[in-house]
Amino acid sequence: MTQDERRIYLIRALLAENARYQGMEIPTDVQQQKRLLRALFNVRMPRPVSQEFLTVQDAYLQEATRQKGITDIVDLAPVQDGIYLWQGDITTLRCGAIVNAANSQMLGCFCPNHGCIDNAIHTYAGVQLRAACAELMERQGHEEETGRAKITPAFDLPCEYVIHTVGPIVGHWLTARDKALLASSYRSCLELAERNNIRSVAFCCISTGEFHFPNDKAAEIAVHTVKEYKEQTHSQIEVIFNVFKDIDLQIYRNLLR
């Protein structure tokens, strides 16, 4: 199958799962097809799927990521001992684990084509990721607590694992509790990585953006918590601070130089 043929196959298979989509026409424009496929991935509930679907999906998503360009941690230069700063798409990063800024349901973003990192990670990992998260949450029996973390395989992403953490949602003003919970998210991810013998972890900017944590304060907590953890535990884990926006890149540069 070509990449175009895989995309059409996946769209048809996902449309066929829901009677509401019967008769929906598939766009001829490639970019519109990609948006439709992503939207169908986003809204799909965790449910069984055929091995044929997974085979086609895995080939499609892995090729899509390859075309975007994969960055390997071994090709990055540390800015400090065991600490890296990298600007780019975290779904294209090859390392031990990437951190997902999840919500308390831990099932990924259901909003079609939303720009959050939760949406991107679940999109390019494949439908297996939502199914794995649903299984974790069913066993747990309640929503994930803020400041805690869970781990899953990364499936079609180039990293090995995804660590999902729920950061605090900031209200009208930033509180001491918000700061403590954000620090807890970073520590929980590091501890979980160590327990799973993961040698490198890439952190996104947890709780910024949709959760309204001020970018500069979040970065200060991130850097302080990671350094404190490494000093207190003598951990050799390598940490990548992944940023997407230029403003975050400058904030972290100032903190790490």
Backbone as CSV, one residue per row, in Angstrom:
resi,resn,N_x,N_y,N_z,CA_x,CA_y,CA_z,C_x,C_y,C_z
1,MET,0.830,-1.207,0.000,0.000,0.000,0.000,0.865,1.258,0.000
2,THR,0.446,2.245,-0.751,1.083,3.559,-0.660,0.527,4.294,0.559
3,GLN,1.149,5.401,0.918,0.670,6.198,2.047,-0.739,6.736,1.769
4,ASP,-1.011,7.121,0.538,-2.348,7.590,0.176,-3.376,6.473,0.321
5,GLU,-3.016,5.276,-0.105,-3.937,4.137,-0.001,-4.201,3.770,1.462
6,ARG,-3.167,3.853,2.273,-3.352,3.580,3.708,-4.316,4.587,4.326
7,ARG,-4.150,5.857,3.979,-4.998,6.902,4.557,-6.459,6.685,4.178
8,ILE,-6.737,6.373,2.938,-8.110,6.127,2.498,-8.679,4.898,3.202
9,TYR,-7.868,3.841,3.309,-8.318,2.625,4.009,-8.728,2.952,5.439
10,LEU,-7.878,3.705,6.153,-8.141,4.027,7.557,-9.387,4.895,7.697
11,ILE,-9.542,5.871,6.824,-10.728,6.724,6.875,-11.984,5.890,6.673
12,ARG,-11.984,5.032,5.678,-13.160,4.200,5.406,-13.472,3.276,6.577
13,ALA,-12.419,2.696,7.163,-12.631,1.786,8.291,-13.220,2.516,9.489
14,LEU,-12.734,3.719,9.769,-13.237,4.479,10.912,-14.646,5.005,10.661
15,LEU,-14.933,5.413,9.441,-16.293,5.851,9.107,-17.277,4.703,9.253
16,ALA,-16.863,3.501,8.880,-17.753,2.336,8.922,-18.088,1.917,10.344
17,GLU,-17.294,2.371,11.327,-17.544,1.992,12.721,-18.776,2.689,13.304
18,ASN,-19.180,3.803,12.704,-20.243,4.615,13.287,-21.321,4.877,12.242
19,ALA,-22.563,4.486,12.573,-23.672,4.641,11.640,-23.930,6.106,11.294
20,ARG,-23.562,7.007,12.181,-23.780,8.441,11.919,-22.957,8.942,10.744
21,TYR,-21.872,8.218,10.415,-20.983,8.667,9.344,-21.340,8.051,7.996
22,GLN,-22.379,7.243,7.944,-22.748,6.611,6.678,-23.078,7.663,5.625
23,GLY,-22.528,7.473,4.439,-22.781,8.402,3.350,-21.843,9.590,3.319
24,MET,-20.952,9.724,4.333,-20.016,10.846,4.348,-18.994,10.680,3.233
25,GLU,-18.794,11.720,2.471,-17.836,11.674,1.374,-16.422,11.952,1.879
26,ILE,-15.466,11.263,1.300,-14.067,11.483,1.639,-13.518,12.576,0.730
27,PRO,-12.922,13.624,1.290,-12.392,14.716,0.454,-11.328,14.202,-0.520
28,THR,-11.193,14.874,-1.632,-10.144,14.515,-2.597,-8.824,15.198,-2.256
29,ASP,-8.897,16.311,-1.555,-7.696,17.043,-1.173,-6.948,16.285,-0.070
30,VAL,-5.641,16.120,-0.241,-4.843,15.327,0.694,-4.841,15.935,2.097
31,GLN,-4.681,17.250,2.202,-4.649,17.886,3.517,-5.997,17.741,4.234
32,GLN,-7.077,17.841,3.489,-8.399,17.637,4.094,-8.585,16.186,4.534
33,GLN,-8.029,15.256,3.766,-8.076,13.848,4.175,-7.313,13.639,5.483
34,LYS,-6.164,14.265,5.594,-5.362,14.135,6.812,-6.103,14.707,8.027
35,ARG,-6.760,15.839,7.839,-7.533,16.438,8.937,-8.712,15.547,9.316
36,LEU,-9.362,14.969,8.328,-10.490,14.079,8.614,-10.017,12.846,9.368
37,LEU,-8.906,12.258,8.925,-8.393,11.067,9.592,-8.014,11.381,11.035
38,ARG,-7.337,12.493,11.244,-6.962,12.862,12.615,-8.206,13.068,13.477
39,ALA,-9.202,13.727,12.934,-10.441,13.954,13.677,-11.108,12.625,14.054
40,LEU,-11.100,11.680,13.130,-11.710,10.375,13.409,-10.927,9.630,14.476
41,PHE,-9.607,9.727,14.447,-8.790,9.162,15.525,-9.161,9.820,16.862
42,ASN,-9.275,11.142,16.848,-9.505,11.900,18.077,-10.808,11.545,18.770
43,VAL,-11.879,11.347,18.007,-13.194,11.135,18.606,-13.495,9.663,18.871
44,ARG,-12.642,8.772,18.393,-12.914,7.341,18.538,-12.768,6.888,19.987
45,MET,-13.777,6.217,20.507,-13.725,5.671,21.849,-12.840,4.425,21.862
46,PRO,-12.259,4.087,23.013,-11.444,2.866,23.076,-12.312,1.626,22.869
47,ARG,-12.003,0.884,21.856,-12.767,-0.312,21.521,-11.874,-1.232,20.697
48,PRO,-12.230,-2.526,20.600,-11.403,-3.457,19.826,-11.323,-3.049,18.360
49,VAL,-10.240,-3.465,17.730,-10.032,-3.160,16.323,-9.305,-4.351,15.697
50,SER,-9.468,-4.545,14.406,-8.885,-5.710,13.739,-7.373,-5.579,13.613
51,GLN,-6.710,-6.714,13.487,-5.269,-6.715,13.285,-4.914,-6.077,11.948
52,GLU,-5.768,-6.258,10.949,-5.522,-5.640,9.648,-5.500,-4.120,9.773
53,PHE,-6.457,-3.575,10.524,-6.495,-2.132,10.739,-5.206,-1.665,11.413
54,LEU,-4.773,-2.381,12.464,-3.569,-1.980,13.186,-2.336,-2.035,12.290
55,THR,-2.257,-3.038,11.441,-1.118,-3.160,10.547,-1.030,-1.962,9.607
56,VAL,-2.183,-1.584,9.033,-2.204,-0.439,8.119,-1.961,0.853,8.888
57,GLN,-2.620,1.001,10.032,-2.447,2.212,10.836,-0.993,2.388,11.259
58,ASP,-0.376,1.316,11.773,1.004,1.417,12.248,1.947,1.845,11.123
59,ALA,1.757,1.261,9.956,2.608,1.623,8.815,2.381,3.079,8.422
60,TYR,1.130,3.515,8.448,0.810,4.892,8.056,1.408,5.904,9.040
61,LEU,1.201,5.684,10.334,1.654,6.646,11.334,3.179,6.679,11.427
62,GLN,3.806,5.535,11.346,5.263,5.514,11.411,5.886,6.215,10.202
63,GLU,5.281,6.041,9.039,5.782,6.738,7.859,5.512,8.240,7.964
64,ALA,4.353,8.614,8.499,4.033,10.034,8.670,5.043,10.702,9.596
65,THR,5.419,10.020,10.669,6.410,10.569,11.588,7.782,10.624,10.935
66,ARG,8.134,9.605,10.170,9.416,9.599,9.468,9.509,10.787,8.515
67,GLN,8.408,11.083,7.834,8.397,12.207,6.897,8.538,13.544,7.625
68,LYS,8.001,13.639,8.843,8.162,14.866,9.620,9.620,15.053,10.044
69,GLY,10.316,13.929,10.242,11.715,13.976,10.666,11.865,13.599,12.129
70,ILE,12.624,12.551,12.398,12.816,12.070,13.765,14.116,12.627,14.321
71,THR,14.074,13.108,15.560,15.251,13.602,16.263,15.612,12.616,17.367
72,ASP,16.852,12.136,17.360,17.321,11.178,18.356,18.096,11.912,19.447
73,ILE,17.876,11.518,20.691,18.573,12.167,21.805,20.084,12.084,21.658
74,VAL,20.574,11.022,21.005,22.026,10.878,20.858,22.611,11.968,19.961
75,ASP,21.756,12.635,19.189,22.222,13.700,18.307,22.105,15.083,18.940
76,LEU,21.609,15.134,20.185,21.460,16.408,20.874,22.667,16.675,21.767
77,ALA,22.964,17.947,21.968,24.068,18.340,22.850,23.488,18.849,24.166
78,PRO,23.944,18.344,25.301,23.407,18.812,26.580,23.778,20.272,26.840
79,VAL,22.878,20.987,27.503,23.174,22.365,27.900,23.791,22.392,29.299
80,GLN,23.510,21.350,30.072,24.150,21.110,31.355,24.312,19.604,31.485
81,ASP,24.996,19.156,32.511,25.246,17.731,32.671,23.927,16.954,32.775
82,GLY,23.648,16.137,31.757,22.448,15.303,31.773,21.158,16.042,31.491
83,ILE,21.240,17.295,31.063,20.050,18.106,30.794,20.144,18.699,29.394
84,TYR,19.054,18.575,28.640,18.995,19.054,27.263,17.830,20.033,27.108
85,LEU,17.951,20.911,26.143,16.864,21.810,25.754,16.663,21.653,24.257
86,TRP,15.421,21.326,23.873,15.146,21.073,22.457,13.796,21.652,22.070
87,GLN,13.775,22.396,20.978,12.540,22.962,20.454,12.077,22.131,19.277
88,GLY,10.851,21.624,19.349,10.332,20.825,18.254,9.103,20.036,18.655
89,ASP,8.662,19.181,17.755,7.474,18.353,17.927,7.852,17.120,18.746
90,ILE,7.334,17.023,19.943,7.727,15.945,20.862,7.365,14.561,20.323
91,THR,6.394,14.498,19.408,6.010,13.198,18.841,7.054,12.670,17.867
92,THR,8.056,13.467,17.533,9.114,13.036,16.619,10.421,12.758,17.353
93,LEU,10.379,12.726,18.678,11.594,12.589,19.481,11.834,11.133,19.861
94,ARG,13.026,10.623,19.532,13.393,9.260,19.911,14.227,9.320,21.194
95,CYS,13.627,8.824,22.265,14.300,8.773,23.565,13.599,7.696,24.390
96,GLY,13.916,7.618,25.674,13.294,6.600,26.502,11.798,6.805,26.666
97,ALA,11.417,8.006,27.095,9.999,8.307,27.303,9.745,9.781,27.049
98,ILE,8.560,10.084,26.561,8.102,11.472,26.494,6.960,11.629,27.488
99,VAL,6.804,12.838,27.989,5.768,13.119,28.975,4.582,13.784,28.301
100,ASN,3.415,13.254,28.567,2.171,13.801,28.038,1.452,14.587,29.124
101,ALA,1.060,15.810,28.813,0.250,16.615,29.731,-1.204,16.193,29.563
102,ALA,-1.638,15.275,30.412,-2.953,14.654,30.286,-3.982,15.359,31.155
103,ASN,-5.248,14.965,30.966,-6.292,15.410,31.885,-6.637,14.257,32.825
104,SER,-7.513,14.478,33.763,-7.758,13.494,34.815,-8.412,12.214,34.305
105,GLN,-9.056,12.265,33.128,-9.626,11.043,32.557,-8.551,10.157,31.953
106,MET,-7.444,10.747,31.569,-6.275,10.039,31.035,-6.545,9.307,29.723
107,LEU,-7.537,9.739,28.968,-7.903,9.047,27.731,-7.515,9.819,26.476
108,GLY,-6.825,10.919,26.638,-6.466,11.720,25.483,-7.510,12.770,25.180
109,CYS,-7.179,13.656,24.249,-8.071,14.754,23.854,-9.058,14.262,22.806
110,PHE,-10.346,14.463,23.069,-11.393,14.034,22.146,-11.831,15.138,21.189
111,CYS,-11.226,16.325,21.296,-11.616,17.453,20.442,-10.927,17.311,19.081
112,PRO,-11.696,17.213,17.999,-11.089,16.966,16.677,-10.050,18.010,16.282
113,ASN,-8.851,17.532,15.943,-7.769,18.381,15.449,-7.346,19.476,16.423
114,HIS,-7.543,19.250,17.702,-7.142,20.243,18.693,-5.622,20.370,18.726
115,GLY,-5.130,21.525,19.118,-3.703,21.788,19.063,-2.925,21.392,20.300
116,CYS,-3.554,20.748,21.281,-2.851,20.414,22.519,-1.916,19.221,22.317
117,ILE,-0.960,19.082,23.203,0.019,18.001,23.099,-0.625,16.648,23.337
118,ASP,-1.645,16.599,24.186,-2.378,15.361,24.452,-2.987,14.825,23.158
119,ASN,-3.535,15.716,22.354,-4.135,15.341,21.079,-3.063,14.801,20.129
120,ALA,-1.953,15.508,20.027,-0.886,15.105,19.098,-0.307,13.747,19.475
121,ILE,-0.044,13.546,20.749,0.557,12.289,21.191,-0.381,11.122,20.917
122,HIS,-1.659,11.265,21.254,-2.604,10.178,21.011,-2.816,9.945,19.512
123,THR,-2.788,11.002,18.724,-2.956,10.843,17.282,-1.849,9.987,16.686
124,TYR,-0.591,10.330,16.977,0.532,9.679,16.308,0.996,8.395,17.005
125,ALA,0.484,8.139,18.206,0.760,6.847,18.849,-0.162,5.768,18.307
126,GLY,-1.342,6.167,17.824,-2.309,5.203,17.314,-3.399,4.885,18.325
127,VAL,-4.430,4.190,17.866,-5.595,3.919,18.711,-5.253,3.022,19.894
128,GLN,-4.122,2.314,19.828,-3.732,1.445,20.939,-3.472,2.232,22.217
129,LEU,-3.027,3.478,22.080,-2.690,4.255,23.268,-3.935,4.552,24.097
130,ARG,-4.995,4.987,23.468,-6.231,5.254,24.214,-6.760,3.975,24.858
131,ALA,-6.653,2.860,24.150,-7.105,1.585,24.707,-6.284,1.210,25.939
132,ALA,-4.968,1.430,25.873,-4.098,1.121,27.009,-4.420,2.016,28.198
133,CYS,-4.660,3.298,27.932,-5.019,4.229,29.008,-6.366,3.856,29.633
134,ALA,-7.314,3.469,28.796,-8.630,3.075,29.297,-8.518,1.857,30.208
135,GLU,-7.650,0.921,29.843,-7.447,-0.276,30.674,-6.845,0.102,32.019
136,LEU,-5.869,1.012,32.003,-5.272,1.485,33.254,-6.314,2.134,34.159
137,MET,-7.141,2.987,33.577,-8.119,3.730,34.368,-9.236,2.826,34.869
138,GLU,-9.587,1.826,34.080,-10.611,0.875,34.535,-10.106,0.096,35.743
139,ARG,-8.848,-0.306,35.715,-8.275,-1.020,36.864,-8.192,-0.112,38.082
140,GLN,-7.865,1.165,37.845,-7.736,2.103,38.958,-9.086,2.428,39.575
141,GLY,-10.109,2.571,38.749,-11.458,2.792,39.256,-11.805,4.222,39.606
142,HIS,-10.915,5.152,39.327,-11.207,6.571,39.585,-10.284,7.422,38.734
143,GLU,-10.621,8.705,38.604,-9.809,9.604,37.796,-8.416,9.767,38.396
144,GLU,-7.470,10.128,37.544,-6.099,10.309,38.007,-5.978,11.582,38.835
145,GLU,-5.256,11.489,39.927,-5.054,12.641,40.798,-4.039,13.603,40.193
146,THR,-4.235,14.866,40.430,-3.278,15.873,39.976,-1.933,15.645,40.649
147,GLY,-0.879,15.741,39.853,0.461,15.553,40.391,0.968,14.128,40.328
148,ARG,0.139,13.209,39.850,0.543,11.803,39.731,0.804,11.458,38.273
149,ALA,1.260,10.232,38.013,1.620,9.853,36.644,1.367,8.371,36.393
150,LYS,1.154,8.043,35.134,0.983,6.674,34.668,1.900,6.461,33.454
151,ILE,2.227,5.203,33.162,3.099,4.904,32.043,2.451,3.886,31.111
152,THR,2.651,4.082,29.813,2.167,3.152,28.795,3.262,2.972,27.746
153,PRO,3.158,1.934,26.927,4.028,1.876,25.746,3.739,3.071,24.838
154,ALA,4.644,3.352,23.930,4.479,4.486,23.018,3.872,4.078,21.683
155,PHE,3.758,2.775,21.451,3.156,2.244,20.230,3.839,2.808,18.979
156,ASP,3.184,3.659,18.188,3.760,4.082,16.910,4.670,5.301,17.002
157,LEU,4.884,5.824,18.187,5.820,6.935,18.358,7.250,6.403,18.367
158,PRO,8.236,7.238,18.036,9.626,6.767,18.011,10.242,6.557,19.388
159,CYS,9.641,7.096,20.447,10.125,6.843,21.800,9.636,5.467,22.264
160,GLU,10.114,5.018,23.428,9.721,3.706,23.936,8.441,3.764,24.777
161,TYR,8.302,4.806,25.574,7.172,4.914,26.494,6.574,6.315,26.467
162,VAL,5.335,6.396,26.932,4.702,7.684,27.214,4.358,7.705,28.696
163,ILE,4.780,8.748,29.373,4.410,8.949,30.775,3.359,10.051,30.809
164,HIS,2.189,9.726,31.340,1.060,10.651,31.352,0.931,11.250,32.752
165,THR,0.937,12.558,32.842,0.773,13.200,34.138,-0.294,14.278,34.065
166,VAL,-1.002,14.459,35.174,-2.048,15.479,35.258,-1.503,16.647,36.057
167,GLY,-1.219,17.740,35.381,-0.755,18.937,36.061,-1.919,19.755,36.588
168,PRO,-1.637,20.731,37.447,-2.701,21.562,38.014,-3.304,22.530,36.999
169,ILE,-4.593,22.791,37.148,-5.282,23.807,36.357,-5.334,25.080,37.195
170,VAL,-4.759,26.149,36.696,-4.664,27.397,37.452,-5.924,28.224,37.253
171,GLY,-6.454,28.744,38.363,-7.650,29.577,38.307,-7.296,31.036,38.073
172,HIS,-7.923,31.911,38.833,-7.718,33.354,38.637,-6.319,33.795,39.052
173,TRP,-5.715,33.097,40.007,-4.355,33.439,40.414,-3.613,32.165,40.801
174,LEU,-2.294,32.256,40.718,-1.433,31.115,41.001,-1.281,30.945,42.503
175,THR,-1.475,29.724,42.993,-1.403,29.458,44.432,-0.192,28.587,44.761
176,ALA,0.134,28.534,46.046,1.220,27.670,46.500,0.898,26.211,46.221
177,ARG,-0.379,25.863,46.326,-0.790,24.482,46.040,-0.561,24.146,44.565
178,ASP,-0.862,25.088,43.673,-0.610,24.878,42.247,0.869,24.568,42.009
179,LYS,1.730,25.333,42.638,3.169,25.152,42.466,3.620,23.789,42.996
180,ALA,3.093,23.407,44.151,3.461,22.121,44.746,2.987,20.955,43.880
181,LEU,1.805,21.091,43.312,1.271,20.023,42.471,2.055,19.894,41.163
182,LEU,2.486,21.011,40.606,3.284,20.942,39.388,4.625,20.270,39.675
183,ALA,5.251,20.631,40.774,6.500,19.971,41.155,6.284,18.475,41.353
184,SER,5.142,18.117,41.922,4.809,16.709,42.127,4.689,15.970,40.802
185,SER,4.127,16.631,39.788,4.028,16.007,38.467,5.409,15.654,37.926
186,TYR,6.335,16.585,38.040,7.688,16.329,37.538,8.362,15.207,38.328
187,ARG,8.241,15.239,39.649,8.860,14.181,40.459,8.230,12.827,40.166
188,SER,6.906,12.789,40.043,6.216,11.527,39.770,6.683,10.919,38.459
189,CYS,6.874,11.762,37.444,7.349,11.266,36.147,8.762,10.711,36.257
190,LEU,9.632,11.409,36.957,11.009,10.952,37.108,11.068,9.639,37.889
191,GLU,10.315,9.553,38.959,10.302,8.325,39.765,9.759,7.148,38.962
192,LEU,8.711,7.396,38.185,8.119,6.339,37.366,9.094,5.890,36.280
193,ALA,9.803,6.839,35.696,10.803,6.495,34.688,11.908,5.624,35.290
194,GLU,12.387,6.006,36.454,13.457,5.246,37.106,13.000,3.828,37.441
195,ARG,11.773,3.691,37.920,11.261,2.361,38.273,11.157,1.453,37.052
196,ASN,11.032,2.054,35.877,10.924,1.278,34.647,12.233,1.245,33.859
197,ASN,13.322,1.609,34.525,14.666,1.560,33.934,14.776,2.381,32.645
198,ILE,14.082,3.505,32.619,14.135,4.411,31.471,15.301,5.371,31.667
199,ARG,16.143,5.476,30.672,17.385,6.240,30.810,17.251,7.702,30.391
200,SER,16.186,8.042,29.670,16.001,9.435,29.255,14.513,9.749,29.180
201,VAL,14.162,10.968,29.562,12.762,11.387,29.544,12.677,12.822,29.034
202,ALA,11.705,13.069,28.171,11.492,14.402,27.606,10.227,15.003,28.193
203,PHE,10.365,16.143,28.832,9.233,16.839,29.436,8.695,17.915,28.497
204,CYS,7.397,17.910,28.299,6.747,19.060,27.668,6.554,20.130,28.749
205,CYS,5.970,21.250,28.382,5.718,22.336,29.342,4.391,22.058,30.060
206,ILE,4.451,21.201,31.065,3.257,20.726,31.762,2.457,21.887,32.351
207,SER,1.145,21.851,32.153,0.161,22.782,32.736,0.139,24.169,32.122
208,THR,1.074,24.465,31.194,0.975,25.757,30.503,-0.084,25.619,29.411
209,GLY,-0.376,26.696,28.719,-1.382,26.617,27.659,-2.776,26.439,28.216
210,GLU,-3.415,25.315,27.911,-4.817,25.072,28.269,-5.050,25.109,29.775
211,PHE,-4.025,24.775,30.573,-4.185,24.727,32.034,-3.761,26.032,32.704
212,HIS,-3.299,27.005,31.915,-3.118,28.404,32.349,-2.024,28.636,33.394
213,PHE,-1.080,27.697,33.534,0.037,27.953,34.446,0.979,28.929,33.747
214,PRO,1.377,30.010,34.400,2.282,30.980,33.757,3.559,30.296,33.270
215,ASN,3.935,30.576,32.040,5.060,29.874,31.425,6.361,30.020,32.199
216,ASP,6.654,31.232,32.659,7.926,31.448,33.349,7.972,30.728,34.687
217,LYS,6.874,30.777,35.440,6.828,30.100,36.736,6.884,28.584,36.562
218,ALA,6.201,28.079,35.535,6.209,26.637,35.267,7.620,26.166,34.939
219,ALA,8.334,26.929,34.136,9.700,26.554,33.760,10.629,26.569,34.972
220,GLU,10.477,27.564,35.829,11.297,27.631,37.040,11.090,26.393,37.907
221,ILE,9.842,25.992,38.068,9.532,24.806,38.870,10.082,23.554,38.204
222,ALA,9.944,23.476,36.874,10.439,22.310,36.137,11.943,22.139,36.330
223,VAL,12.692,23.195,36.095,14.147,23.119,36.194,14.580,22.835,37.623
224,HIS,13.987,23.538,38.579,14.358,23.333,39.986,14.064,21.907,40.440
225,THR,12.884,21.393,40.080,12.487,20.056,40.525,13.373,18.975,39.925
226,VAL,13.675,19.104,38.630,14.541,18.120,37.977,15.940,18.141,38.586
227,LYS,16.513,19.318,38.774,17.860,19.408,39.344,17.882,18.883,40.775
228,GLU,16.878,19.239,41.547,16.794,18.783,42.930,16.687,17.261,43.000
229,TYR,15.858,16.695,42.118,15.690,15.241,42.086,17.009,14.549,41.749
230,LYS,17.695,15.045,40.736,18.955,14.431,40.313,20.018,14.540,41.405
231,GLU,20.040,15.670,42.107,21.018,15.858,43.176,20.715,14.963,44.376
232,GLN,19.447,14.902,44.753,19.067,14.141,45.949,19.178,12.641,45.752
233,THR,18.890,12.171,44.541,18.875,10.727,44.276,20.129,10.237,43.564
234,HIS,20.993,11.169,43.146,22.186,10.847,42.358,21.805,10.106,41.073
235,SER,20.657,10.444,40.551,20.147,9.797,39.346,20.961,10.208,38.122
236,GLN,21.166,9.243,37.234,21.865,9.496,35.986,20.897,9.666,34.815
237,ILE,19.609,9.739,35.109,18.619,9.869,34.040,18.849,11.174,33.276
238,GLU,18.745,11.101,31.957,18.906,12.288,31.125,17.538,12.929,30.908
239,VAL,17.489,14.233,31.009,16.226,14.966,30.922,16.278,15.971,29.779
240,ILE,15.268,15.901,28.932,15.116,16.858,27.843,13.949,17.785,28.176
241,PHE,14.197,19.058,28.208,13.100,20.024,28.303,12.682,20.353,26.872
242,ASN,11.521,19.881,26.502,11.009,20.090,25.143,10.093,21.306,25.124
243,VAL,10.369,22.220,24.233,9.517,23.402,24.071,9.058,23.468,22.624
244,PHE,7.945,24.121,22.418,7.427,24.311,21.066,7.421,25.786,20.685
245,LYS,7.062,26.641,21.643,6.963,28.071,21.379,8.304,28.763,21.615
246,ASP,8.537,29.829,20.851,9.768,30.607,20.994,9.884,31.214,22.390
247,ILE,8.756,31.631,22.966,8.793,32.253,24.289,9.298,31.273,25.339
248,ASP,8.891,30.009,25.222,9.354,28.999,26.178,10.826,28.679,25.964
249,LEU,11.262,28.690,24.709,12.672,28.446,24.419,13.541,29.494,25.105
250,GLN,13.133,30.747,25.028,13.917,31.810,25.642,13.909,31.716,27.162
251,ILE,12.757,31.367,27.723,12.651,31.220,29.182,13.607,30.142,29.675
252,TYR,13.603,28.987,29.011,14.467,27.886,29.445,15.943,28.201,29.187
253,ARG,16.225,28.906,28.106,17.618,29.300,27.850,18.150,30.168,28.991
254,ASN,17.329,31.100,29.446,17.739,31.977,30.532,17.949,31.200,31.818
255,LEU,17.127,30.178,32.050,17.219,29.401,33.284,18.388,28.418,33.262
256,LEU,18.774,27.961,32.094,19.764,26.887,31.990,21.153,27.348,31.561
257,ARG,21.297,28.598,31.179,22.606,29.030,30.706,23.583,29.210,31.871
